[in-house]
């Protein structure tokens, strides 16, 4: 599955929630602001404009724009590096402050039911939609997931 599929299967309402989770300050801190502004085709990148662009972003994802999906995921997740580090530590996946090597093989750590264990461990501490997105992002990126995971 590709990252666009994760966004699409999570649905429009969750996409709206994920857009609200983007931190403009974190984008600036990690020098992602200009790149993301260009990728979103916005003349002015702010939280109000991001929220208003949900339907337009959904159309781009439906069109299979993988580069946009990657940049959107990065914009969402960079604001939640604390959660990412906690999840990776919980799963014993080696990382450098939330970032892992592209060739890391984590399939041994992503055993059956890892998604439910992570969700149960962190759902009270972090925004549920962001946690759910990261679980599925991690499943696609490291585990080769072919469908999204949702709690029962």
N, C-alpha and C positions, 0 to 999 in steps of 0.2 A: 504494500500500500504506500502511496505517496502522501506527503504532508497535506496537500489540498484535500485529500480524502478524510483526514482526521478532522479538519475544520468543517467540512461539509457534513460529516456524520454526526458531529457534535451539535450541529444545527444553528439556525440564525440567532436564537435567543442567547445561547452560550457565546456565540461570536460577539454579540453586543456586550456581554459581560467581560469578555476577554479584552475588548477594545478599551473598556473603562479601566482595566488593570495596567495599561501602558503608562509608564512614567516618563514624561518629557525630560525631567531632570536626569534620570538614569540614561536616557538616550544621549543626552549631551555628555554626561560623565564618561560613557564608554565610546564616545565619538561616533555614534550611530545616527545622530539626529539628521544630518544633511542627507545621508544615504537613504534613510527611511522616508524623509520628506520627498525626495525625488521619486522613490519607488511608489509612494502613495499618490503621486500626481497632485499634491496639495500645494497651493501657493503659500499658505500659512498653516503650519503644523501645530495644533494645540488640541487640548482634550475635547473641546466643543466640536471642532471639525472632524476629529477622529470618530466621535460618537455618531455624527451625522452621516458618515461615509459607510456605515455598516452594510446597507443594501448594495452599494457600488462595489465594496470589497467582496461581498458574497458572489456577485456576478463574475469578478475576476477569478475567484477560486473555482467557481463552477466551470469557467473556461480553461481550467487546468494550468494557471500561471504558477508554476512551481517556484520560480525565483521570488515572486511576491509572497508566496506562502512561507518560504524560508525566512525572508526579512520580517514578515509579520510575526512569526513564531519567535524570532530573536528579540524583537521589540517587546513582546509580552514577557518573555522569560528573563530578560536582563533585569527587570524590576523585581524579580523574585529569586535572586541568586542564593539567598539564605535558605529558602525552601529546597532549591536544587541541591545544594551541598548536603543538607540534612537527608534528603532522599537517597542520594548517591552513597553517603556514609552508611545509612541504614541497610542498603543493598550490598555494601562492601565493594562498590565499583570504584576503582582508582580514578582520581580526578585532581585537577589543579584549581582550587577555589571555584568549583562548579563546572569547570571546563574539562572535558576528557579528550584524549587523543582520538583522531578520526579512525584509527585502525584498532581501537580497543575492542577486545572480544569479551563481552559481558554475558554471553549466553549461559555460562555456568552460574552466574548470580541471578539471572532472570528465570528462576525455576517456576514450575506450575503454581499459580496462585499469588505470584509476587505482586500483581496489581492490587488485589484485595488487601494484602498485608500492608502495602504502602498507603492505600486509601484509609484504612482503619487507623493506622498510626498517626497520620497527619491531617485528617479531615477537620479536626477541631482547632487546629493551629493555623491553618492556611486557607485562603479562599477556595472553596470547593471546586469552582469552575477552573481556576488556574491549576489546582492540583490534578484535576481530571485531565486537563489538556496536557500537563507535563507527563503524567503516567502514559498517555497514548503517544506523545511525542517520543518518549524514551523507548516505548515498545516498538515503534517504527524504526527509529534511528539505530538502536542497538540490538533489538530482538527480532527484527524482520517481521513484525506483526502484520497480518493480512486483514485484520478487522479491528475496530476500536473496542476498547473495554469500557463498560459502564457498570456501576454498582447495581447489584440486584435489588 
